Structure formats: C-alpha cells, structure tokens
Amino acid sequence: MKRLIVLSVIMAVMVLVAALVHAQAPAIDLKPTFINPTPGLYVNGWPAFTVSYPKEWVEARFSPGDVFAAGGTRPDMPPGYYAPSLNIQCHGTALPLEDCAKMYMPYYVQMGTDVKVLSDKLSQLKDGTPAWELEIEWVAKYDISGQSVKNGPKLSTLIFATKKYTAWVVIILTDDKKIGEDLKRIAYSLTFQPDSEKPVKVPPDVLAFLDMFCADGACRDVKMLMAHYSDRFLWGGMKKADLEKWFLTDPASPIQTGLPCEPIVTVFEPRGDKAYVDGFNLVKPKGDANALKIPMGYQQIINEHGQWKWFGNQK
C-alpha cells in the first residue's frame, strides 16, 4: 500500500513538473520571418505557411522571385557560396502543378548545361495536399556574381511545388551532391497555417495607396505604376530600374495583364516611417467568374514626404 502511495506521489509530481515546464516554455511567435526571424523556421505571410530547415544555416541573399533564401556554410566553399542552399518562392499562376517542369526547366537550361531530369512526379504534403517533385542535375554556367565560368560545378536541384488557392509555393533545394533524404525533409516540412490568413485593418492612407496601385496597374501605364515605388526600392538585388524593365518585358507582369484587382491585407506591421505589408490581390479576369488570389509579394512600404511607396524586402 505504501509503495502504491509513493508511486502515486511521484507520478503526480512528474505531471506537475511537466505542466510547469509546458507553461513556462516560450511559445513560437508565428509572425512572418521578415518581422520576427526564428533560426531554423521560415514563416510566410500569405499564403501562411512554415518551412523548417537546419538552425545553423544562415540567411542568404535573395534572388528575384524569392521570398526567402538560406544555406549551409562549409569551409571548402568560396565566400558567398552556400551548400546546400534553400530558396523559397511564392507567386500567382493558373498553371497546374504538372507544369512544374515547363515553368522551371527553361531557367536551368539558360543558367546551366547538361541538364538532366532525374524525377518528375506527383507527390503530396503531410496533410495530403497535392504537390509536385522535380529533381534535376545540371552544370552551372555562372558563379554567384553572375560571371560566366568555364568549369562550373555539377549541381543537383530539387524543385518541390504545391498550390494554395491560385498561388504556387515552391521550395528549391540545391547541393553539389545528390539530393538526400535530409534535404527532402526540408521540402516536406512545408505546413500551411490557414488560421493566420484572416484580413486585418490597415490605416486609411495605406489602403488608399494599395487601391491606387491596383488601379494604376490595370491602366497598363508603366510610368504611373513606377511612381508607387521608392527610388531606394530594392528586392533581392533588383532595383527600381530593373523592376521597370521586368514590367515592360514579362508577360506575367501587372502592366502586361492589365487586370483590375482588390487588395486584401492579412499582415500589417508598422515600424516608424515603414510598414511590413502582406496579403493578396483579388483579381477577376474578364469572362471568368472565379477570382484569383495573387500574392502581394512580402515586402515593406515607406512613407516618403507623406506618400506611401513600395520599399522592397531590404531590412
């Protein structure tokens, strides 16, 4: 009997200690990484999702189209190079997932040689959400600065894509050896957080700025659209002039489509004369009853002389 009482007391103490530890453990703040960076965890604004990666990896310079980049640092790697590397992209498209290779292969054919497809197949996330897995091998033609090289490294890349609404979420993992299960676990760690996608209120002047940006985009006048960007705008190395060139030449840019949109803000974080804004633009193509949700693009706005302007993803 005494033994049972002692065991009961021990178990009660263990339960109490566990409860105290749980209560004192700091909760993970799932604010977007741009606002509240957490080593080893990327948190996106809209669509709301997380991706886990090794905590020792460091944030890398974004490429145009990325919302986040990180990589491992090895002693044998030249300065500025990362292996393995992680790039996360989020963009709107009506294309089905099976067109993953059609979307990404032209880029790798341009950037490399001896491009070989190792795997091109349907997959799924942990919760059953359909995904697509494209794995390739290729030889890089350029170094990290964009300079042409004669004997570039042979690389392996996994392009893992899924969809939320009409937005593609793409995890790109690259290494100078075959993609292993450790890297694939990073891709498959992608977890959507739908409870974090509710619209939030923003100040009237910010909403007016977003409304005017959408309206000017539908006018297909690039000069009107560029007036909404700060001269100090910077997105992963892309300056205002580079962005203007993209608007004029890319068929997917707002200027080329000329579609009206309604801004829906799901994340708003004011910080002095700047503010972080994320959400989506509700776009309704002519003759189509279904509205498209296109990511705003994870960035800041800045108030310059009383006017809000896009500032980019610079810190």
C-alpha positions as CSV (number, residue, x, y, z in Angstrom):
1,M,0.0,0.0,0.0
2,K,2.8,2.4,0.9
3,R,4.5,1.6,-2.3
4,L,1.4,2.5,-4.3
5,I,1.1,5.8,-2.4
6,V,4.8,6.6,-3.1
7,L,4.3,5.8,-6.8
8,S,1.2,8.0,-7.0
9,V,3.0,10.9,-5.4
10,I,5.9,10.5,-7.8
11,M,3.6,10.5,-10.8
12,A,1.7,13.5,-9.5
13,V,5.0,15.4,-9.1
14,M,6.0,14.4,-12.7
15,V,2.8,15.6,-14.1
16,L,3.0,18.9,-12.2
17,V,6.6,19.5,-13.3
18,A,5.7,18.7,-16.9
19,A,2.8,21.2,-16.7
20,L,5.1,23.9,-15.3
21,V,7.7,23.3,-18.0
22,H,5.0,23.5,-20.6
23,A,3.6,26.7,-19.1
24,Q,7.0,28.3,-18.9
25,A,8.2,27.2,-22.4
26,P,8.2,30.2,-24.7
27,A,5.6,29.9,-27.5
28,I,6.7,30.2,-31.0
29,D,5.6,33.6,-32.4
30,L,4.3,32.7,-35.9
31,K,4.7,36.2,-37.2
32,P,6.4,36.3,-40.6
33,T,10.1,35.8,-40.7
34,F,10.7,39.3,-42.0
35,I,9.1,40.7,-38.8
36,N,10.3,38.1,-36.3
37,P,13.1,35.8,-37.6
38,T,13.5,32.4,-35.9
39,P,16.6,30.4,-36.7
40,G,15.6,27.2,-38.5
41,L,12.0,28.2,-39.2
42,Y,10.7,30.3,-42.2
43,V,7.2,31.8,-41.7
44,N,5.5,33.3,-44.7
45,G,2.8,36.0,-44.6
46,W,0.4,35.0,-47.3
47,P,-0.3,32.2,-48.0
48,A,0.5,31.5,-44.4
49,F,2.9,28.6,-44.2
50,T,6.1,27.4,-42.4
51,V,9.2,25.6,-43.6
52,S,11.8,24.1,-41.2
53,Y,15.5,24.0,-42.1
54,P,18.7,23.4,-40.1
55,K,19.2,26.1,-37.4
56,E,22.9,26.5,-38.3
57,W,22.1,27.6,-41.8
58,V,22.4,31.3,-42.5
59,E,20.2,33.6,-44.4
60,A,21.5,34.2,-47.9
61,R,21.0,36.9,-50.5
62,F,17.6,36.7,-52.2
63,S,17.3,36.2,-55.9
64,P,14.5,37.9,-57.8
65,G,11.4,35.8,-57.3
66,D,12.4,34.5,-53.8
67,V,10.7,35.3,-50.6
68,F,13.5,33.7,-48.6
69,A,16.9,32.1,-49.1
70,A,19.3,30.3,-46.7
71,G,22.1,27.9,-46.9
72,G,24.8,25.9,-45.1
73,T,28.4,27.2,-44.9
74,R,31.2,24.7,-45.4
75,P,35.0,25.5,-45.0
76,D,35.6,24.4,-48.6
77,M,33.1,26.8,-50.1
78,P,34.2,30.1,-51.7
79,P,32.9,33.2,-49.9
80,G,29.3,33.9,-50.7
81,Y,28.5,30.4,-51.7
82,Y,26.2,28.1,-49.8
83,A,25.8,24.3,-49.9
84,P,23.3,23.1,-49.6
85,S,21.0,26.0,-50.3
86,L,17.3,26.7,-49.8
87,N,15.2,29.1,-51.9
88,I,11.5,29.7,-51.3
89,Q,9.3,31.3,-53.9
90,C,5.6,32.2,-53.9
91,H,3.8,33.5,-56.9
92,G,0.5,33.5,-58.6
93,T,-0.2,31.3,-61.6
94,A,-3.2,29.5,-63.1
95,L,-1.0,26.6,-64.3
96,P,-1.5,23.1,-62.9
97,L,1.3,21.5,-60.8
98,E,2.1,19.1,-63.5
99,D,3.5,22.0,-65.5
100,C,6.3,22.4,-62.9
101,A,9.0,21.3,-65.4
102,K,7.5,23.5,-68.1
103,M,7.9,26.5,-65.8
104,Y,11.4,25.9,-64.3
105,M,13.3,23.9,-66.9
106,P,13.9,27.0,-69.3
107,Y,15.6,28.8,-66.4
108,Y,18.0,25.9,-65.7
109,V,18.7,25.4,-69.4
110,Q,19.7,29.1,-69.6
111,M,21.8,29.0,-66.4
112,G,23.5,25.6,-66.9
113,T,24.5,22.9,-69.3
114,D,23.9,19.1,-69.3
115,V,20.6,19.5,-67.7
116,K,19.1,16.1,-66.8
117,V,15.7,15.3,-65.3
118,L,16.1,12.6,-62.6
119,S,12.5,12.7,-61.3
120,D,9.3,14.4,-62.4
121,K,6.3,13.1,-60.4
122,L,3.2,13.8,-58.4
123,S,3.6,13.9,-54.6
124,Q,1.8,15.3,-51.5
125,L,2.4,17.1,-48.3
126,K,1.9,15.5,-44.8
127,D,-1.7,16.6,-44.8
128,G,-2.4,15.2,-48.2
129,T,-2.2,18.4,-50.2
130,P,-1.1,17.6,-53.7
131,A,2.5,18.6,-54.6
132,W,4.9,18.1,-57.4
133,E,8.5,16.9,-57.2
134,L,11.0,17.7,-59.9
135,E,14.7,16.7,-59.4
136,I,17.4,17.6,-61.9
137,E,21.2,17.5,-62.4
138,W,23.0,20.4,-64.2
139,V,26.3,22.1,-64.6
140,A,26.4,25.8,-63.6
141,K,27.5,28.2,-66.3
142,Y,27.7,31.2,-63.9
143,D,29.2,31.9,-60.5
144,I,27.2,33.6,-57.7
145,S,28.1,37.1,-59.0
146,G,26.6,36.2,-62.4
147,Q,30.0,35.9,-64.2
148,S,30.4,33.2,-66.8
149,V,32.7,30.3,-65.8
150,K,34.3,27.6,-67.9
151,N,34.2,24.7,-65.5
152,G,31.2,25.3,-63.2
153,P,30.2,22.8,-60.5
154,K,27.9,19.9,-61.1
155,L,24.7,20.5,-59.0
156,S,21.6,18.7,-58.0
157,T,18.4,20.6,-57.5
158,L,15.0,19.5,-56.1
159,I,12.1,21.7,-57.0
160,F,9.1,21.0,-54.8
161,A,5.9,22.8,-55.7
162,T,2.4,22.9,-54.2
163,K,-0.6,25.2,-54.5
164,K,-2.7,27.2,-52.1
165,Y,-5.7,29.0,-53.8
166,T,-4.1,30.3,-57.0
167,A,-0.6,30.7,-55.5
168,W,2.3,28.4,-56.1
169,V,4.6,27.8,-53.2
170,V,7.9,26.4,-54.4
171,I,10.8,25.0,-52.3
172,I,14.1,24.8,-54.2
173,L,17.0,22.9,-52.7
174,T,20.4,22.7,-54.4
175,D,23.6,20.9,-53.5
176,D,26.8,19.8,-55.1
177,K,25.9,16.2,-54.5
178,K,22.8,14.2,-55.0
179,I,19.7,15.4,-53.0
180,G,19.4,13.2,-50.0
181,E,16.5,12.4,-47.6
182,D,17.8,15.1,-45.2
183,L,17.2,17.8,-47.8
184,K,13.9,16.3,-48.9
185,R,12.7,16.5,-45.3
186,I,13.0,20.3,-45.6
187,A,10.7,20.4,-48.6
188,Y,8.2,18.1,-47.0
189,S,8.2,20.1,-43.8
190,L,6.1,22.7,-45.6
191,T,3.0,23.2,-43.4
192,F,0.1,25.6,-44.2
193,Q,-1.3,27.8,-41.4
194,P,-4.8,28.8,-42.6
195,D,-5.7,30.4,-39.3
196,S,-3.2,33.1,-40.0
197,E,-4.9,34.3,-43.2
198,K,-7.7,36.5,-41.9
199,P,-7.9,40.1,-43.3
200,V,-6.7,42.8,-41.0
201,K,-7.5,46.5,-40.8
202,V,-4.9,49.0,-42.1
203,P,-4.8,52.8,-41.9
204,P,-6.9,54.6,-44.5
205,D,-3.9,56.2,-46.2
206,V,-2.2,52.8,-46.6
207,L,-5.4,51.3,-48.0
208,A,-5.7,54.2,-50.4
209,F,-2.1,53.6,-51.6
210,L,-2.8,49.9,-52.2
211,D,-6.1,50.7,-54.1
212,M,-4.4,53.3,-56.3
213,F,-1.5,50.8,-57.0
214,C,-4.0,48.2,-58.2
215,A,-5.9,50.8,-60.3
216,D,-2.8,52.1,-62.0
217,G,-1.6,48.5,-62.7
218,A,-4.8,48.0,-64.7
219,C,-4.2,51.1,-66.7
220,R,-1.1,49.5,-68.3
221,D,0.9,52.7,-67.9
222,V,4.4,51.8,-66.5
223,K,5.3,55.3,-65.5
224,M,2.1,55.6,-63.4
225,L,2.9,52.3,-61.8
226,M,6.6,53.1,-61.1
227,A,5.5,56.3,-59.3
228,H,4.4,54.0,-56.5
229,Y,8.0,52.7,-55.9
230,S,10.6,54.5,-53.8
231,D,13.9,55.4,-55.6
232,R,15.5,53.4,-52.8
233,F,13.5,50.3,-53.7
234,L,15.4,47.0,-53.5
235,W,14.2,43.4,-53.8
236,G,16.9,40.8,-53.6
237,G,19.3,42.9,-55.7
238,M,16.6,44.1,-58.1
239,K,16.5,47.9,-58.1
240,K,13.7,50.2,-59.3
241,A,15.1,50.4,-62.9
242,D,15.3,46.6,-63.0
243,L,11.7,46.2,-61.9
244,E,10.6,48.7,-64.6
245,K,12.3,46.6,-67.2
246,W,10.5,43.5,-65.9
247,F,7.2,45.3,-66.0
248,L,7.7,46.1,-69.7
249,T,9.0,42.7,-70.8
250,D,7.5,39.9,-68.7
251,P,4.1,38.7,-70.0
252,A,3.1,37.9,-66.4
253,S,3.7,41.5,-65.0
254,P,0.7,43.6,-64.0
255,I,1.3,46.0,-66.9
256,Q,1.0,43.2,-69.4
257,T,-2.1,41.6,-68.0
258,G,-3.9,44.9,-67.3
259,L,-6.3,43.3,-64.8
260,P,-8.0,45.2,-62.0
261,C,-7.5,43.9,-58.5
262,E,-8.7,44.4,-55.0
263,P,-6.0,44.4,-52.2
264,I,-6.7,42.2,-49.2
265,V,-4.2,42.7,-46.3
266,T,-3.6,39.8,-43.9
267,V,-0.4,41.1,-42.3
268,F,0.4,44.7,-41.3
269,E,3.2,45.7,-39.0
270,P,4.0,49.4,-38.8
271,R,7.6,50.4,-37.9
272,G,8.2,54.2,-37.9
273,D,8.1,55.5,-41.4
274,K,8.0,52.0,-42.8
275,A,5.5,49.1,-42.5
276,Y,5.5,45.5,-43.5
277,V,2.6,44.5,-45.7
278,D,1.5,41.1,-46.9
279,G,-1.7,39.6,-48.3
280,F,-3.1,39.1,-51.8
281,N,-4.6,41.0,-54.7
282,L,-8.1,39.7,-55.6
283,V,-8.0,39.6,-59.4
284,K,-11.1,38.7,-61.6
285,P,-10.2,38.1,-65.2
286,K,-12.7,39.2,-67.8
287,G,-15.2,36.5,-68.7
288,D,-14.1,34.4,-65.7
289,A,-16.4,34.0,-62.7
290,N,-13.7,32.8,-60.4
291,A,-11.5,35.5,-58.8
292,L,-7.7,34.8,-58.5
293,K,-5.8,35.4,-55.3
294,I,-2.3,36.7,-56.3
295,P,0.3,37.2,-53.5
296,M,1.3,40.8,-52.8
297,G,4.8,39.7,-52.5
298,Y,6.2,40.0,-49.0
299,Q,7.7,43.5,-48.7
300,Q,7.8,46.9,-47.0
301,I,6.3,50.2,-47.8
302,I,7.8,53.5,-46.8
303,N,6.3,56.9,-46.2
304,E,8.2,59.5,-48.2
305,H,7.0,63.1,-47.9
306,G,3.5,62.0,-46.9
307,Q,3.2,59.4,-49.6
308,W,3.4,55.6,-49.2
309,K,5.7,53.8,-51.7
310,W,6.9,50.2,-52.1
311,F,10.3,49.8,-50.5
312,G,11.2,46.2,-51.2
313,N,12.4,43.4,-48.9
314,Q,15.5,45.1,-47.6
315,K,16.0,45.2,-43.9
